[in-house]
Amino acid sequence: MKKNILIGGEAGQGLQTIASILGKTLFREGYEVFTTKDYMSRVRGGHNFIKIRFGNEEISSSEKELDLIVALNQETIDKHKDDLKKEGIILAESEVKKANNIKIDATDIAADINPKGKNTVFIGAVLKYFGLELNKCKNVIKENFSKKEEVVEDNHKLLKAGYDAIETKEKCVEVAENDKRIYIDGNTAVGYGAVSAGIKYYSAYPMSPSTGIMNYIAGKQDELGLVVEQAEDEIAAINMALGASYGGIRAMTGTSGGGFALMAEAVGLAGITETPLVIAEVQRPGPATGLPTRTEQGDLLFAVNVSQGEFPLMVMAPRDHEDAFYQTFRAHNLAEKYQIPVVILSDQYLADSTVSIPEYDFSDLEINRHLVQEKSGESEEYNRYEVTEDGISPRAYPGLLEGEVVLADSDEHDKHGYIVEDGNKRIEMADKRMKKLDKLISEDLLEPEYYGEKEIDYLFLSWGSTYGVLKETIDLLNEDGIDAGVLSFNDIWPLPQKELEKWVDKDIELIDVENNSTAQFAKLLRSETSIEVDNKILKYDGRPFTADEVYNRFKSEVK
């Protein structure tokens, strides 16, 4: 059983409150939940909507077809009634022609209790529609308005009034308690991974859709003894984080594509000074301001090639909310192990969606700082950029080693850190830095994850957040008798190749699926491996794929 709700209205009508309370309630009822947002870049007005998909089976993406529309205005009805399933219902304050409709006078009901709380009337009606009880929702409301007893009391009355206003239509299946699961959004998952990895400093300039990471970490400052700095711009933000890292503090910054463009030179500074740094780049459509609140995967090649010159860096793209936590934790350890910048390439779809997932497992997580503890001998001097077999030099921060100076400079330098212009020294340092990639590839690169049948005719290629959509697509195709699978990459640069090579020698059609217009991953794949994909399914309207959309496009464009 899977159900799909759409809540629509204008910015300022309280959609987020409805979705938050309803999503948490469904989660606490024991259901799997997947919530996505589609909102305009304005404080009031415009058309916004939130989808809540829930059920007793695994849910890894949103869906187009709707079981219930909660319409806070007429525009929502006009825009979305064609997406209703045959038996679907529109819950609204007005009569709806040519559609199944439940009319509820939420404004009049709320007027007698608290006129500001009519949205809670809708929540009560939704719970009644699906045959659910009110107790868990009451607890969520109490938590949401914990500092305002009178508001809690009013909302409990509004909830009951909405509940009593309609009849039960659906009978939801019973599910077990999900005590070992959590309900979390993608930005919070990245932030949680960062604080779990031991960061003590986060600096950023607010830029949607990455700001949620800063908000989460800022909320943990007192509890965890860390510092969050809202910088005046992205240039300041990354340089502050670099300074913190140079001083021995595990640090991080975050932004979206436009801010990352401003950070580009400082990424190169991290590269030449071999200062570890993790950068969360939460993509939105560009160029320039683009679509500030929408999603896209348009920054992949930019991230791989950011800043001038050649230096080792790593780019990873978390595939879902579980992966976002673990990969962020891993990113910090790898940044310090290899003394490189690591870019976490998320996107608005992943960042702003909220899902139910298993609790994170900390049993195998270990913070590794990779700092030199002592000089190799009493007579030996400490050389920050010592040429080593694997290219990784001993790293200390100022004051860690008694009597030693820790030098760093944006110019080319020798093993001590002194500026040089000698050609041979330049070659020596450049080779030393690039050697680190060989070690990273052999020891720490993750191969893509495969999902699907063992014997297939079609292999979908995915990177980052399209994985959940393609898992459901594969299930639809397999049910239809089409043998298919998906190979999902989350380490993007360096590009892992071993797992892919197992498939390309077979008689299999490769289909690239990306949220951009130029198939950037397919280009990267071709340049690194000479492998050409056979077909591409691309989307770049600022909205994410759905499984049924990919399925239908496969049927019409590929098979």
Residue pairs with C-beta under 8 A, 6 or more apart in sequence:
1 55
1 56
1 57
1 172
1 173
2 53
2 54
2 55
2 57
2 59
2 63
3 53
3 54
3 55
3 67
3 68
3 130
3 170
3 172
4 51
4 52
4 53
4 62
4 63
4 65
4 66
4 67
4 68
5 22
5 51
5 52
5 53
5 54
5 66
5 67
5 68
5 69
5 70
5 126
6 49
6 50
6 51
6 66
6 68
6 69
6 70
6 76
6 80
6 83
7 15
7 18
7 19
7 22
7 49
7 50
7 51
7 52
7 70
7 72
7 122
8 15
8 47
8 48
8 49
8 50
8 69
8 70
8 71
8 72
8 73
8 75
8 76
8 79
8 80
9 15
9 47
9 48
9 49
9 71
9 72
9 73
9 76
10 44
10 45
10 46
10 47
10 48
10 72
10 73
10 75
11 39
11 40
11 42
11 43
11 44
11 45
11 46
11 48
12 43
12 44
12 45
13 72
13 73
13 119
14 72
14 119
15 39
15 48
15 49
15 50
15 72
16 37
16 50
17 119
17 144
18 50
18 70
18 119
18 122
18 123
19 35
19 37
19 50
19 52
20 144
21 120
21 123
21 137
21 140
21 141
21 144
22 52
22 123
22 126
22 127
22 137
23 33
23 35
23 52
23 183
23 354
24 140
24 183
25 123
25 127
25 132
25 136
25 137
25 140
26 33
26 52
26 54
26 132
27 33
27 178
27 181
27 183
27 356
28 136
28 139
28 140
29 132
29 136
29 175
30 56
30 174
30 175
30 176
30 177
30 178
31 54
31 55
31 56
31 172
31 175
31 356
32 54
32 55
32 56
32 57
32 58
32 59
32 356
33 52
33 53
33 54
33 59
33 183
33 354
33 355
33 356
34 52
34 53
34 54
34 59
34 60
34 61
34 62
34 353
34 354
34 355
34 356
35 50
35 51
35 52
35 53
35 353
35 354
35 355
36 50
36 51
36 62
36 349
36 352
36 353
36 544
37 48
37 49
37 50
37 352
37 353
38 48
38 49
38 50
38 51
38 543
39 46
39 48
39 49
39 293
40 46
40 47
40 48
40 293
41 208
41 291
41 292
41 293
47 75
47 76
47 79
49 76
49 80
51 62
51 63
51 66
53 59
53 62
53 63
56 173
56 175
59 355
60 320
60 467
60 468
60 469
60 471
60 472
61 468
61 469
61 471
61 472
61 544
61 545
61 546
61 547
62 353
62 544
62 546
63 546
63 547
63 548
64 83
64 546
64 548
64 549
65 83
65 84
65 85
65 88
65 548
66 80
66 83
66 84
66 85
66 88
67 84
67 85
67 87
67 88
67 89
67 170
68 88
68 89
68 90
68 91
68 126
68 129
69 76
69 77
69 80
69 81
69 84
69 88
69 89
69 90
69 91
69 92
70 91
70 92
70 122
70 126
71 77
71 80
71 90
71 91
71 92
71 96
72 119
72 122
74 94
76 92
77 90
77 92
77 94
77 96
77 99
81 90
81 96
81 99
84 90
84 99
84 100
87 100
88 100
89 100
89 101
89 102
89 129
89 169
90 96
90 99
90 100
90 101
90 102
91 101
91 102
91 104
91 122
91 125
91 126
91 129
91 166
92 101
92 102
92 103
92 104
93 103
93 104
93 105
93 106
93 107
94 103
95 101
95 103
102 125
102 129
102 166
102 169
104 121
104 122
104 125
104 162
104 165
104 166
105 165
106 118
106 119
106 121
106 122
106 125
106 162
107 115
107 118
109 118
109 121
109 158
109 161
109 162
109 165
110 116
110 117
110 118
110 120
110 121
110 158
110 161
113 154
113 157
113 158
113 161
114 151
114 154
114 155
114 157
114 158
117 154
117 155
117 158
118 158
120 141
120 155
120 158
120 159
120 162
121 158
121 159
121 161
121 162
121 165
122 162
123 137
123 159
123 162
124 134
124 137
124 158
124 159
124 160
124 161
124 162
124 163
124 164
124 165
125 162
125 163
125 165
125 166
127 133
127 134
127 137
127 159
127 163
128 162
128 163
128 164
128 165
128 166
128 167
128 168
129 166
129 168
129 169
129 170
130 168
130 169
130 170
130 172
131 168
131 169
131 170
131 171
131 172
132 172
134 159
134 160
134 163
137 159
138 156
138 159
141 152
141 155
141 156
141 159
142 152
145 151
145 152
145 155
146 152
178 356
180 358
180 359
181 356
181 357
181 358
181 359
182 356
182 357
182 358
182 359
182 360
183 354
183 355
183 356
184 192
184 321
184 354
184 355
184 357
185 212
185 321
185 351
185 352
185 353
185 354
185 355
186 318
186 321
186 324
186 346
186 350
186 351
186 352
186 353
186 465
187 209
187 210
187 211
187 212
187 213
187 215
187 216
187 282
187 346
187 351
187 352
188 212
188 213
188 216
189 318
189 321
189 322
189 324
189 325
189 328
190 213
190 254
190 280
190 318
190 324
190 325
190 328
190 344
190 346
190 351
191 212
191 213
191 214
191 215
191 216
191 217
191 220
192 216
192 325
192 328
192 360
193 324
193 325
193 326
193 327
193 328
193 329
193 331
194 202
194 213
194 217
194 252
194 278
194 328
194 329
194 332
195 217
195 220
195 224
195 226
196 325
196 329
196 360
196 362
196 365
197 250
197 328
197 329
197 331
197 332
197 333
197 367
198 250
198 332
198 367
199 217
199 226
199 250
199 251
199 252
199 278
199 332
200 225
200 226
200 227
200 244
200 249
200 250
200 251
201 226
201 227
201 228
201 229
201 240
201 241
201 244
201 249
201 250
201 251
201 252
202 213
202 214
202 217
202 218
202 226
202 227
202 228
202 229
202 241
202 251
202 252
202 253
202 254
203 228
203 229
203 230
203 231
203 236
203 237
203 238
203 240
203 241
203 244
203 251
203 253
204 210
204 211
204 213
204 214
204 229
204 230
204 231
204 234
204 237
204 253
204 254
204 255
205 230
205 231
205 232
205 233
205 234
205 236
205 237
205 255
205 259
206 214
206 230
207 234
207 255
207 256
207 258
207 259
208 256
208 284
208 292
208 293
208 348
209 256
209 282
209 284
209 292
209 293
209 295
209 347
209 348
209 351
209 352
210 254
210 255
210 256
210 259
210 280
210 281
210 282
210 346
210 351
212 351
212 352
213 254
213 280
213 282
213 351
214 228
214 230
214 254
217 226
217 228
218 228
220 226
221 227
221 228
229 237
229 240
231 237
231 240
233 262
234 253
234 255
234 259
234 260
234 262
234 263
235 262
235 263
235 265
235 266
237 253
237 255
237 259
237 263
238 253
238 263
238 266
238 267
238 277
238 279
239 266
239 269
240 253
241 251
241 252
241 253
241 277
242 251
242 266
242 269
242 270
242 273
242 275
242 277
244 251
245 251
245 270
245 275
245 276
245 277
246 273
246 275
246 397
246 398
246 406
246 408
247 397
247 398
248 371
248 397
248 398
248 399
248 400
250 332
250 336
250 369
251 277
251 278
252 277
252 278
252 279
252 280
252 332
253 263
253 277
253 278
253 279
253 280
254 279
254 280
254 281
254 282
255 262
255 263
255 279
255 280
255 281
255 282
256 281
256 282
256 283
256 284
257 281
257 283
257 284
257 286
257 290
257 298
257 299
257 302
258 286
258 288
258 289
258 290
260 279
260 281
260 299
260 302
260 303
260 306
261 302
263 279
263 306
264 306
264 307
265 307
265 308
267 279
267 306
267 307
267 313
267 341
268 306
268 307
268 308
268 309
268 311
269 275
269 410
270 276
270 277
270 340
270 341
271 307
271 309
271 311
271 312
271 313
271 340
271 341
271 433
272 309
272 311
272 410
272 412
272 433
273 408
273 409
273 410
274 339
274 340
274 385
274 393
274 395
274 433
275 339
275 408
276 332
276 335
276 336
276 338
276 339
276 340
276 341
276 342
277 335
277 341
277 342
278 328
278 331
278 332
278 335
278 341
278 342
278 344
279 341
279 342
279 343
279 344
280 328
280 344
280 346
281 299
281 303
281 343
281 344
281 345
281 346
282 346
282 347
282 348
282 351
283 295
283 296
283 297
283 298
283 299
283 345
283 346
283 347
283 348
284 290
284 291
284 292
284 293
284 294
284 295
284 296
284 347
284 348
285 291
285 294
285 295
285 296
285 298
285 540
285 542
286 296
286 298
286 299
290 296
291 542
293 348
294 348
294 542
294 543
295 347
295 348
295 349
295 465
295 515
295 542
295 543
295 544
296 347
296 348
296 515
296 516
296 540
296 542
297 347
297 463
297 464
297 465
297 466
297 514
297 515
297 516
297 520
297 521
298 515
298 516
298 517
298 520
298 540
299 345
300 315
300 317
300 345
300 463
300 492
300 516
300 520
300 521
300 524
301 520
301 523
301 524
303 315
303 343
303 345
303 492
303 493
304 315
304 492
304 493
304 524
306 313
306 343
310 430
310 434
311 340
311 433
311 434
312 338
312 340
312 433
312 434
312 436
312 437
312 440
313 340
313 341
313 342
313 343
313 493
314 331
314 334
314 335
314 338
314 340
314 341
314 342
314 343
314 440
314 491
314 493
314 494
315 342
315 343
315 345
315 491
315 492
315 493
316 327
316 330
316 331
316 342
316 343
316 344
316 345
316 490
316 491
316 492
317 344
317 345
317 346
317 463
317 464
317 465
317 489
317 490
317 492
318 324
318 327
318 328
318 344
318 346
318 350
318 464
318 465
318 490
319 449
319 462
319 463
319 464
319 465
319 467
319 468
319 488
319 490
320 350
320 355
320 357
320 465
320 467
320 468
321 350
321 353
321 355
321 357
322 357
322 358
322 360
323 490
324 344
324 346
324 350
325 360
326 360
326 365
327 344
327 490
328 344
329 365
331 342
331 344
332 342
332 367
333 366
333 367
333 368
333 370
334 340
334 342
334 440
334 444
335 341
335 342
336 368
336 369
336 370
336 371
336 395
337 368
337 370
337 392
337 444
338 392
338 436
338 439
338 440
339 370
339 392
339 393
339 395
339 436
340 436
345 464
345 492
346 464
346 465
347 464
347 465
347 515
349 465
349 515
349 544
350 464
350 465
370 395
371 395
371 396
371 397
371 400
372 382
372 394
372 395
372 396
372 400
372 401
374 401
375 381
375 382
375 401
375 404
381 404
381 416
382 394
382 396
382 401
382 404
382 406
383 393
383 394
383 415
383 416
383 417
384 393
384 394
384 395
384 396
384 406
384 407
384 408
384 415
384 416
384 417
385 393
385 413
385 414
385 415
385 416
385 417
385 429
385 432
386 393
386 394
386 415
387 393
387 415
387 428
387 432
388 432
389 435
390 435
390 436
390 438
390 439
391 431
391 432
391 433
391 434
391 435
391 436
391 438
391 439
392 436
392 439
393 415
393 432
396 404
396 406
397 406
398 405
398 406
400 406
406 417
407 413
407 416
407 417
407 418
408 417
409 417
409 418
409 419
411 419
411 420
412 419
412 420
412 421
412 425
412 426
412 429
413 419
413 420
413 429
414 420
414 425
414 429
420 426
437 494
440 494
441 494
441 496
445 491
445 494
445 496
446 490
446 491
446 496
447 491
447 496
447 498
447 499
448 487
448 488
448 489
448 490
448 491
448 496
448 499
448 500
449 467
449 487
449 488
449 490
450 485
450 486
450 487
450 488
450 499
451 467
451 470
451 471
451 474
451 485
451 486
451 488
452 459
452 474
452 478
452 484
452 485
452 486
453 478
453 483
453 484
453 485
455 483
456 483
456 484
456 485
456 508
457 482
457 483
457 484
457 507
457 508
457 509
458 477
458 482
458 483
458 484
458 485
458 508
458 509
458 511
458 554
458 558
458 559
459 484
459 485
459 486
459 487
459 503
459 508
459 509
459 510
459 511
460 470
460 473
460 474
460 484
460 485
460 486
460 487
460 511
460 512
460 513
461 486
461 487
461 489
461 510
461 511
461 512
461 513
461 521
461 522
461 525
461 533
462 470
462 486
462 487
462 488
462 489
462 513
463 488
463 489
463 490
463 492
463 514
463 521
464 489
464 490
464 492
465 515
465 544
466 488
466 513
466 514
466 515
466 544
466 545
467 486
467 488
469 513
469 544
469 545
469 546
469 547
469 550
470 486
470 488
470 513
470 547
470 550
471 486
471 547
472 547
473 484
473 486
473 547
473 550
473 551
473 554
474 484
474 485
474 486
475 547
476 547
476 548
476 551
477 483
477 484
477 551
477 554
478 484
482 559
487 499
487 500
487 503
489 495
489 496
489 521
492 521
492 524
493 524
495 524
495 525
495 528
495 529
497 528
497 529
500 525
500 529
500 531
501 529
503 510
504 510
504 531
509 534
509 535
509 558
510 531
510 532
510 533
510 534
510 535
511 533
511 534
511 535
511 536
511 537
511 554
511 558
512 519
512 521
512 522
512 525
512 533
512 535
512 536
512 537
512 538
513 536
513 537
513 538
513 545
513 550
514 520
514 521
514 522
514 536
514 537
514 538
514 539
515 538
515 539
515 540
515 544
515 545
516 538
516 540
517 538
517 540
518 538
519 533
519 536
519 538
522 532
522 533
522 536
525 531
525 533
526 532
535 557
535 558
537 550
537 553
537 554
537 557
537 558
539 545
539 549
